[in-house]
Amino acid sequence: MAGLILALDVTDREKAINIANEVADYLHAIKIGWPLVMAAGMDIIDSLSQIKPIICDFKVADIPNTTKLIVREARNHGAMGIIVHGFVGRDSIKAAVDEAGKMKVYVVAEMSHPGALDFMQKHTDDIVLMAKEVGAAGLIAPATRPERITHIRSLAGDMEILAPGVGAQGGSAKEAIEAGATHIIVGRRIYEANEPAKAAKALYDELTL
Ligand code: NUP
């Protein structure tokens, strides 16, 4: 079944925990990234893990050894998954997968913003095939370009596809799932809403209709 992942890009620990509790019933997982971790510290992973599984969106893009050290920190704090960049190449992705243990590694295949067309899209196919071969659990693909999700799905087999870009960036939850995503990632549409639970429920309903 399709799932909703909250991108919790707030920079206040208490606010993060309050929103997570408020919308938890509708979520598959919570994705956190540099804004919240830099503001609240790595322990926020441990705290939020009590509410829902946590995916660390660290977009790791480094040599294999540094990648390994970053993946280990996320794992030691109880993260369920970590997002790494694919363009750095096979050895770095393999280092992430080898270090991840039970944690899932998600590889960015194509980003959702317009700038992804400058360089990244030219290499999407190779990144997807490499991520699959190396044993990554899933891919990040753009809800802003559902036709690209369909293309990426055609190469990805049964890998998970997490699609950011729904709501604030203009993408549609339903279209992303119909195109082949297994999960959508949504931030501002939920955490900037007057009633986050209502916003999360609306997206959840869209996925389950
Ligand atoms: O290609 C990507 N696009 C994207 O928006 C890869 C991502 N990881 N993200 C992240 O998804 C982005 O950093 C943010 O945390 C979330 C989308 O948030 P929003 O546009 O729904 O507020």
Boltz pocket constraint, residues with backbone or C-beta under 6 A from the ligand:
constraints:
  - pocket:
      binder: B
      contacts: [[A, 7], [A, 8], [A, 9], [A, 33], [A, 57], [A, 83], [A, 108], [A, 110], [A, 111], [A, 112], [A, 113], [A, 140], [A, 142], [A, 164], [A, 165], [A, 166], [A, 167], [A, 168], [A, 169], [A, 185], [A, 186], [A, 187], [A, 188], [A, 189]]
      max_distance: 6.0
